[in-house]
Amino acid sequence: MKSETKILIVDDEKNFRELLRAILKKRGYKADCAQNGLEAVRAMKSEEYDIVITDLMMDGMNGMDLIKYIKENKIKSRCIIITAYGSIENAVEAIKEGAFSYFIKSNNPQELIFEIEKIVEINKLSKENEMLRSQIYGFDAMLSTKSEKYSNVLKLAEKVASTDVNVLILGESGSGKEILTKYIHMKSSRRENVLVSVNCHALPETLIESELYGHEKGSFTGSEGMRKGRFESADGGTLFLDEIGDIPLVSQAKILRSIENKEIERIGSNEPIKVDFRLICATNRNISRDIAEKKFREDLYYRISTVTIEIPPLRERKEDLPLLIEFFMEQSSRELKKDIRHIDDNLMKVLLSYDYPGNIRELKNIIERLTVMAEDDSISLEDATQYNIFLDSNEYEKNSNLSLKEARTIAERKYIKEVLDKNDFNMEISAKTLQISSRQLYNKVKEYEINIKH
């Protein structure tokens, strides 16, 4: 946490500020210096600081003025005032204006370190609380519904959560299978234990068994130590095998035995290990067709699907779009540090009428892109069309004025984005699917401005 804490020292005495910077750097903090208030303001415009340590008495913009500037501009930096012994009354006044505390120059520097450590701990707790609030709010927003179809899904999920039966969740890519898994886990008796998620599609075929079962030291080239697999890590909790339909047929028999016996062996060991986990699987594949084509074992299917829950695509629960749009807009504004307050009526009509073939994941991506492009506190349909936000939607693909090159570009960008989404933005696996090099894919991502944050 210390290395992440950025401190700005503002003092017109060069020797003092350089000495203080050396002390703080030795303690593991990142510290910059400014010789007056105006220089500090310039620094804060280009860098975010967790703590500002400022002298009270300086020519021009003094410490009090700097504190007022920080307060008026809603800058999140906490301030510590540096003062001489005779100016304690002024320091108290500065605290009333919003300073965190003060430090008398003639005192032991350790006192200042204590004040800094208090701020570091407060900031740490604030971030943890903010993250927790965000997760809870996000979870609630994603599960709030006015759709009868999705409401029935949640009711069924709550019923099965009270049991330990295996659950198979079906639904299109991006429809919220992982969110429903978290809901079942949080409603179950295992909620105090771990939820281990495995994206089976993103695992190379050669690594699947190592990831699931773990390995002993020296069991194969490069295995320098013992490693627990996902089955073992989920002991006492819930194991979520996402995209289980993509597991190679050769591995399915071994996985079936592990699920039936609740027992595994690490690679390189013959010693059985008992594991106790609740199993939830998900896939967007047509499992019945895969079984008929001998791509998925029928006995494994029956073992994992004691209860099957099918999530409706977003186009079948459009009643939930207003809440989801509002949630993703607030989330994007917070993460991108923008203050988006309004979506104009024309753009909202498009957002509410679009079918979202990529479901919730696509909606989230569209809102993020709109937020990035916004230049003030509102977003209009003109913004969306200017930056081709909806150019890959059905409505805009009807534009017959596109050149062949432009149409190819749209199709290529859309397909690359779909492959990245499918592979959880794993560049190597996506490049392999696209049959291009990772470097070529990286260049395409940059060229098409595809958001690879996940």
Solvent accessible surface area in square Angstrom, and as a share of the most:
residue,aa,sasa,rsa
1,M,82,0.37
2,K,80,0.34
3,S,66,0.43
4,E,114,0.51
5,T,4,0.02
6,K,65,0.28
7,I,0,0.00
8,L,0,0.00
9,I,0,0.00
10,V,0,0.00
11,D,0,0.00
12,D,70,0.37
13,E,93,0.42
14,K,131,0.55
15,N,130,0.67
16,F,40,0.16
17,R,27,0.10
18,E,62,0.28
19,L,109,0.54
20,L,7,0.03
21,R,68,0.25
22,A,57,0.44
23,I,46,0.23
24,L,0,0.00
25,K,111,0.47
26,K,185,0.79
27,R,93,0.34
28,G,36,0.34
29,Y,7,0.03
30,K,108,0.46
31,A,4,0.03
32,D,60,0.31
33,C,31,0.18
34,A,1,0.01
35,Q,85,0.38
36,N,45,0.23
37,G,0,0.00
38,L,104,0.52
39,E,49,0.22
40,A,0,0.00
41,V,15,0.08
42,R,148,0.54
43,A,26,0.20
44,M,21,0.09
45,K,153,0.65
46,S,99,0.64
47,E,64,0.29
48,E,112,0.50
49,Y,18,0.07
50,D,37,0.19
51,I,0,0.00
52,V,0,0.00
53,I,0,0.00
54,T,0,0.00
55,D,12,0.06
56,L,5,0.03
57,M,121,0.54
58,M,16,0.07
59,D,130,0.67
60,G,73,0.70
61,M,33,0.15
62,N,46,0.24
63,G,0,0.00
64,M,34,0.15
65,D,57,0.30
66,L,0,0.00
67,I,3,0.02
68,K,82,0.35
69,Y,47,0.18
70,I,9,0.05
71,K,122,0.52
72,E,135,0.60
73,N,77,0.40
74,K,178,0.76
75,I,53,0.27
76,K,186,0.79
77,S,10,0.07
78,R,80,0.29
79,C,4,0.03
80,I,0,0.00
81,I,0,0.00
82,I,0,0.00
83,T,2,0.01
84,A,61,0.47
85,Y,161,0.61
86,G,78,0.75
87,S,22,0.14
88,I,48,0.25
89,E,151,0.68
90,N,66,0.34
91,A,0,0.00
92,V,65,0.37
93,E,81,0.36
94,A,0,0.00
95,I,64,0.32
96,K,151,0.64
97,E,47,0.21
98,G,53,0.51
99,A,7,0.05
100,F,61,0.25
101,S,16,0.10
102,Y,72,0.28
103,F,10,0.04
104,I,17,0.09
105,K,52,0.22
106,S,97,0.63
107,N,54,0.28
108,N,94,0.48
109,P,61,0.38
110,Q,53,0.23
111,E,78,0.35
112,L,1,0.00
113,I,2,0.01
114,F,110,0.46
115,E,32,0.14
116,I,0,0.00
117,E,62,0.28
118,K,104,0.44
119,I,0,0.00
120,V,15,0.09
121,E,86,0.39
122,I,61,0.31
123,N,21,0.11
124,K,84,0.36
125,L,90,0.45
126,S,49,0.31
127,K,102,0.43
128,E,85,0.38
129,N,74,0.38
130,E,75,0.34
131,M,119,0.53
132,L,99,0.49
133,R,149,0.54
134,S,33,0.21
135,Q,109,0.49
136,I,93,0.47
137,Y,83,0.32
138,G,9,0.09
139,F,30,0.12
140,D,78,0.40
141,A,4,0.03
142,M,22,0.10
143,L,20,0.10
144,S,47,0.30
145,T,40,0.23
146,K,173,0.73
147,S,2,0.02
148,E,135,0.61
149,K,106,0.45
150,Y,4,0.01
151,S,32,0.21
152,N,78,0.40
153,V,13,0.08
154,L,23,0.11
155,K,126,0.53
156,L,66,0.33
157,A,0,0.00
158,E,86,0.38
159,K,147,0.62
160,V,9,0.05
161,A,1,0.01
162,S,94,0.61
163,T,61,0.36
164,D,79,0.41
165,V,49,0.28
166,N,21,0.11
167,V,0,0.00
168,L,0,0.00
169,I,0,0.00
170,L,40,0.20
171,G,13,0.12
172,E,61,0.28
173,S,36,0.23
174,G,9,0.08
175,S,2,0.01
176,G,14,0.14
177,K,13,0.05
178,E,78,0.35
179,I,34,0.17
180,L,0,0.00
181,T,0,0.00
182,K,78,0.33
183,Y,26,0.10
184,I,0,0.00
185,H,12,0.06
186,M,105,0.47
187,K,94,0.40
188,S,3,0.02
189,S,104,0.67
190,R,24,0.09
191,R,133,0.48
192,E,153,0.69
193,N,76,0.39
194,V,73,0.42
195,L,41,0.20
196,V,17,0.10
197,S,47,0.30
198,V,1,0.01
199,N,31,0.16
200,C,3,0.02
201,H,47,0.21
202,A,17,0.13
203,L,30,0.15
204,P,59,0.37
205,E,111,0.50
206,T,123,0.72
207,L,85,0.42
208,I,3,0.02
209,E,56,0.25
210,S,12,0.08
211,E,32,0.14
212,L,0,0.00
213,Y,1,0.00
214,G,0,0.00
215,H,18,0.08
216,E,47,0.21
217,K,151,0.64
218,G,60,0.58
219,S,36,0.23
220,F,86,0.36
221,T,139,0.81
222,G,65,0.63
223,S,9,0.06
224,E,149,0.67
225,G,33,0.32
226,M,99,0.44
227,R,91,0.33
228,K,109,0.46
229,G,0,0.00
230,R,65,0.24
231,F,0,0.00
232,E,20,0.09
233,S,50,0.32
234,A,0,0.00
235,D,75,0.39
236,G,22,0.21
237,G,0,0.00
238,T,1,0.00
239,L,0,0.00
240,F,1,0.01
241,L,0,0.00
242,D,27,0.14
243,E,13,0.06
244,I,0,0.00
245,G,7,0.07
246,D,32,0.16
247,I,3,0.02
248,P,27,0.17
249,L,87,0.43
250,V,119,0.68
251,S,5,0.03
252,Q,0,0.00
253,A,29,0.23
254,K,56,0.24
255,I,1,0.01
256,L,13,0.07
257,R,131,0.48
258,S,5,0.03
259,I,6,0.03
260,E,83,0.37
261,N,82,0.42
262,K,65,0.27
263,E,59,0.26
264,I,4,0.02
265,E,74,0.33
266,R,37,0.13
267,I,50,0.26
268,G,61,0.59
269,S,28,0.18
270,N,139,0.71
271,E,123,0.55
272,P,72,0.45
273,I,39,0.20
274,K,146,0.62
275,V,5,0.03
276,D,74,0.38
277,F,2,0.01
278,R,3,0.01
279,L,1,0.00
280,I,0,0.00
281,C,0,0.00
282,A,0,0.00
283,T,0,0.00
284,N,44,0.22
285,R,83,0.30
286,N,76,0.39
287,I,9,0.04
288,S,83,0.53
289,R,131,0.48
290,D,2,0.01
291,I,33,0.17
292,A,80,0.62
293,E,86,0.39
294,K,158,0.67
295,K,110,0.47
296,F,4,0.02
297,R,83,0.30
298,E,89,0.40
299,D,64,0.33
300,L,0,0.00
301,Y,50,0.19
302,Y,140,0.53
303,R,102,0.37
304,I,0,0.00
305,S,17,0.11
306,T,84,0.49
307,V,35,0.20
308,T,55,0.32
309,I,2,0.01
310,E,119,0.54
311,I,2,0.01
312,P,12,0.08
313,P,14,0.09
314,L,3,0.01
315,R,94,0.34
316,E,81,0.36
317,R,1,0.00
318,K,61,0.26
319,E,89,0.40
320,D,4,0.02
321,L,1,0.00
322,P,71,0.45
323,L,63,0.31
324,L,2,0.01
325,I,2,0.01
326,E,91,0.41
327,F,7,0.03
328,F,4,0.02
329,M,13,0.06
330,E,75,0.33
331,Q,35,0.16
332,S,3,0.02
333,S,10,0.06
334,R,97,0.36
335,E,82,0.37
336,L,72,0.36
337,K,146,0.62
338,K,72,0.30
339,D,82,0.42
340,I,17,0.09
341,R,184,0.67
342,H,98,0.44
343,I,20,0.10
344,D,32,0.16
345,D,105,0.55
346,N,81,0.42
347,L,0,0.00
348,M,53,0.23
349,K,136,0.58
350,V,15,0.08
351,L,0,0.00
352,L,61,0.30
353,S,70,0.45
354,Y,17,0.06
355,D,61,0.31
356,Y,0,0.00
357,P,67,0.42
358,G,27,0.26
359,N,0,0.00
360,I,12,0.06
361,R,71,0.26
362,E,15,0.07
363,L,0,0.00
364,K,67,0.28
365,N,16,0.08
366,I,5,0.02
367,I,0,0.00
368,E,16,0.07
369,R,24,0.09
370,L,1,0.00
371,T,0,0.00
372,V,76,0.44
373,M,47,0.21
374,A,5,0.04
375,E,155,0.69
376,D,92,0.48
377,D,65,0.34
378,S,37,0.24
379,I,2,0.01
380,S,28,0.18
381,L,39,0.19
382,E,114,0.51
383,D,33,0.17
384,A,0,0.00
385,T,59,0.34
386,Q,123,0.55
387,Y,80,0.30
388,N,76,0.39
389,I,2,0.01
390,F,4,0.02
391,L,33,0.17
392,D,13,0.07
393,S,2,0.01
394,N,83,0.43
395,E,93,0.42
396,Y,43,0.16
397,E,75,0.34
398,K,163,0.69
399,N,65,0.33
400,S,105,0.68
401,N,136,0.70
402,L,51,0.25
403,S,55,0.36
404,L,118,0.59
405,K,160,0.68
406,E,85,0.38
407,A,43,0.34
408,R,156,0.57
409,T,52,0.30
410,I,19,0.10
411,A,61,0.48
412,E,65,0.29
413,R,35,0.13
414,K,49,0.21
415,Y,114,0.43
416,I,6,0.03
417,K,13,0.06
418,E,87,0.39
419,V,9,0.05
420,L,0,0.00
421,D,21,0.11
422,K,59,0.25
423,N,1,0.00
424,D,54,0.28
425,F,27,0.11
426,N,56,0.29
427,M,45,0.20
428,E,131,0.59
429,I,29,0.15
430,S,0,0.00
431,A,4,0.03
432,K,165,0.70
433,T,70,0.40
434,L,32,0.16
435,Q,163,0.73
436,I,56,0.29
437,S,55,0.35
438,S,51,0.33
439,R,189,0.69
440,Q,97,0.43
441,L,0,0.00
442,Y,112,0.43
443,N,76,0.39
444,K,60,0.26
445,V,7,0.04
446,K,128,0.54
447,E,111,0.50
448,Y,24,0.09
449,E,126,0.57
450,I,8,0.04
451,N,45,0.23
452,I,73,0.37
453,K,122,0.52
454,H,134,0.60
